[in-house]
Amino acid sequence: MEIKIGVQNIGREIVLESNEDADSVAKIVEAAITKGSELRLKDDKGRLIIVPGNALGYVEIGAEEARRVGFGQF
């Protein structure tokens, strides 16, 4: 699933693909915001993304959908 993270006072957003489900990501984001701790997420390649919780502007959690590959009819 695609996750977009907006950071305060930064023009670009952080975009990553994750293998985690939407509920677990939402819980991690909620904990980072309420406790003021850092947001730690791993992408699908194993990289760790860390954002300070107090710097979060928004987090957009994409729908869990398998990517389509190739040329098919819609």
C-alpha positions as CSV (number, residue, x, y, z in Angstrom):
1,M,0.0,0.0,0.0
2,E,1.1,3.5,-0.6
3,I,1.7,5.9,2.3
4,K,2.2,9.6,1.9
5,I,3.6,11.7,4.8
6,G,3.4,15.4,4.9
7,V,5.9,17.2,7.1
8,Q,5.3,20.7,8.4
9,N,7.2,23.5,6.7
10,I,8.4,21.1,4.0
11,G,7.1,21.5,0.4
12,R,7.6,17.8,-0.6
13,E,5.9,14.8,0.8
14,I,7.4,11.5,1.7
15,V,6.0,8.6,-0.4
16,L,6.6,5.0,0.4
17,E,5.2,1.6,-0.3
18,S,4.6,-0.6,2.7
19,N,3.6,-4.3,3.2
20,E,1.8,-3.4,6.5
21,D,-2.0,-3.3,6.6
22,A,-3.8,0.0,7.0
23,D,-5.0,-0.6,10.6
24,S,-1.4,-1.2,11.9
25,V,-0.1,1.9,10.1
26,A,-3.0,4.0,11.5
27,K,-2.1,2.8,15.0
28,I,1.6,3.6,14.6
29,V,0.7,7.1,13.3
30,E,-1.8,7.7,16.1
31,A,0.8,6.7,18.7
32,A,3.3,9.0,17.2
33,I,0.9,12.0,17.3
34,T,-0.6,11.4,20.7
35,K,2.7,10.6,22.5
36,G,4.8,13.1,20.5
37,S,7.2,10.4,19.7
38,E,8.8,9.7,16.3
39,L,6.9,8.0,13.5
40,R,8.8,4.9,12.3
41,L,7.7,3.0,9.2
42,K,9.5,0.4,7.1
43,D,9.0,0.4,3.3
44,D,8.6,-2.7,1.2
45,K,12.4,-2.7,0.5
46,G,13.3,-2.8,4.2
47,R,14.3,0.9,4.6
48,L,13.4,2.6,7.8
49,I,11.7,6.0,7.6
50,I,11.7,8.1,10.8
51,V,9.8,11.4,11.1
52,P,9.4,13.3,14.4
53,G,5.8,13.1,15.6
54,N,5.5,16.8,16.4
55,A,6.6,17.6,12.8
56,L,3.8,15.6,11.1
57,G,1.4,17.6,8.9
58,Y,-0.6,14.7,7.6
59,V,-0.4,11.0,6.8
60,E,-2.4,9.6,3.8
61,I,-2.8,5.8,3.9
62,G,-3.7,4.3,0.5
63,A,-6.1,1.5,-0.2
64,E,-4.8,-2.0,0.0
65,E,-5.0,-3.0,-3.6
66,A,-2.7,-5.3,-5.7
67,R,-1.0,-3.4,-8.5
68,R,-2.0,-4.2,-12.0
69,V,0.8,-4.9,-14.5
70,G,0.6,-5.0,-18.2
71,F,-1.9,-3.8,-20.8
72,G,-5.4,-4.9,-20.0
73,Q,-8.9,-3.7,-20.6
74,F,-10.5,-1.8,-17.8
